[in-house]
Amino acid sequence: MSFNTFGRAFRFTTWGESHGPAIGAVVDGCPPGLALAETDVQPFLDKRRPGQSRFTTQRQEPDQVRILSGVFEGRTTGTPISLMIENVDQRSKDYSEVANAYRPGHADYAYDAKYGLRDYRGGGRSSARETASRVAAGAVARLVVAEVTITAWVEAIGGDAIDYGNFDAAQIGENPFFCPDAKAAARWEALVDDARKAGSSLGAVIACEATGVPAGWGTPLYAKLDSELASAMMSINAVKGVEIGDGFAAAALTGETNADPMRPGDAGPQFLANHAGGIAGGISTGQPVTCRVAFKPTSSILTPVETIGRDGQATEIRTKGRHDPCVGIRGVPVVEAMMAIVLADQKLLHRAQCG
């Protein structure tokens, strides 16, 4: 069985390959009557679009979205919404060596072992190109949770983290790293440049916060808000770790320091801390929902790496082509999209059960 669909009440299915004619998503379960046009989706795709700086892949894709179904006279109809993005700048010849040898760290061998064949052109479905479809679906999800504000930023690149004392949300859109710390962004220019020039790559950590989430979304056990978030983020290509709230740091705390104390407030409880990331028992508390997502270094690098070929013989491989020296940078709009999709799904599930 193949799993290309995520969600329960609000669901989306992605389709297409990195070097195929197009990629896209089909969104099902979106409520009817929401105003939706291609101009509502495009800004988020533009945020993720490649080739916007020397710090990302130089593949030139306009990523223009087309809505093929599910909208009539500018409003959603309640039927499946089909979103298509054409691929216009493929260079499949760059992957001729990859056809006969596996890139360590990539999904080449695993795909071959599972299916007995693979689309080696850019990695096919395992390519970060697939995430454009998620961003398009996430734009629709944002309409469902219009009361929620979702913001993500890069917290660290190559182990060099921002100083939260310098946090300025206005800076996130002012530099190519989605970085809220102007000093860190200046350091990262040299850091990423050095990796790119060396034919190597760097990992990154992205933080995401959703404010305006009311208390009560989620379920106690098998569709917990935090478990759904973890699943959504881990499904993103290149993600190797997810933390909700304090995450692993909570293991070093005591019960009293990890607690989120409450006092009476004008509109319900007033929390004095948010170690839990806005989720308790799998259900939102009304506090900001927070998570951190770790992206591994891009596996497609120019530095020669030991590997084996499809014939099982030892060899070396270096991946030609245009690749992100730090794929986590363009992961920011993808993380935001997956947060929106999970929250939209949980909102609709909550409404279905609780009215």
Secondary structure, DSSP 8 states (H G I E B T S, - for coil): ----EE-SSSEEEEEE-TTSSEEEEEEES--TT-B--HHHHHHHHHHH-SSSSTTS--------EEE-SSEETTEE-SS-EEEEEE-----GGGGTTTTTB--TTSSHHHHHHHHS----STTGGGSGGGHHHHHHHHHHHHHHTTT-EEEEEEEEETTEE--GGG--GGGGGGSTT--S-HHHHHHHHHHHHHHHHTT----EEEEEEEE---TT-B-SSTT-HHHHHHHHHHTSTTEEEEEETTGGGGGGS-HHHHS--EEEETTEEEES--TTTTEETTEE-SS-EEEEEEE---S--SS-EEEEBTTS-EEEE---S---SSTTGGGHHHHHHHHHHHHHHHHHHHHHHH-
